[in-house]
Amino acid sequence: MKAISVKKKKVAIVVRRKPFDKVDEQTKIKIVEEIKTGMISCLGASRKYRVPRNTIKAWAGKLNLTTLLNVNNSSALPGMTQSQESKLLVKKIHELTKALELSQLKNLALETMIEVAESDLHIKIRKKRGTKQS
């Protein structure tokens, strides 16, 4: 008769923050800036600060809107080194380049759709130059 070995699974215990415990505004900004600069991932910040990932993503969205409205906002944190700041700038350049490529591709797709619709339906969709808008 053989003995059956039973493997016990290790269960990770997730420590959650206290319910209804609010995070102050400075901590929110700190968490989002750490994620933006690449110092920590969203999942890592979620584990470190015991805040759900979706909440952190919502904070990032709100802070992006506020930073777009603020002209005086600096992209670098005060404690960043030169190499971290250059990595941040390279990352932003890469993101902006991708956004530009996406918008150009979208524009090309729309132009193609208009051309196909004009040739199939035999009507002019594009607005004539020099006509007044109503």
NORURJO-V943784 format. One record per pair of residues at least 12 apart in sequence whose ideal C-beta (glycine too) atoms are under 8 Angstrom apart, sorted by the first residue. I is the first residue (numbers start at 1). J is the second residue. Records with the same first field share a line. If there is no record, write none. Layout:
BEGIN
I = J ; J
END
This chain:
BEGIN
15 = 50
16 = 50
17 = 49 ; 50 ; 51
23 = 49 ; 51
27 = 49
28 = 59 ; 63
29 = 63
31 = 45 ; 49 ; 51 ; 56 ; 59
32 = 56 ; 59 ; 60 ; 63
33 = 77
35 = 56 ; 60
36 = 60 ; 88
37 = 77 ; 80 ; 84 ; 87 ; 88
38 = 87 ; 88 ; 91
39 = 84
42 = 56 ; 57
75 = 88 ; 89 ; 92
76 = 88
114 = 126
END
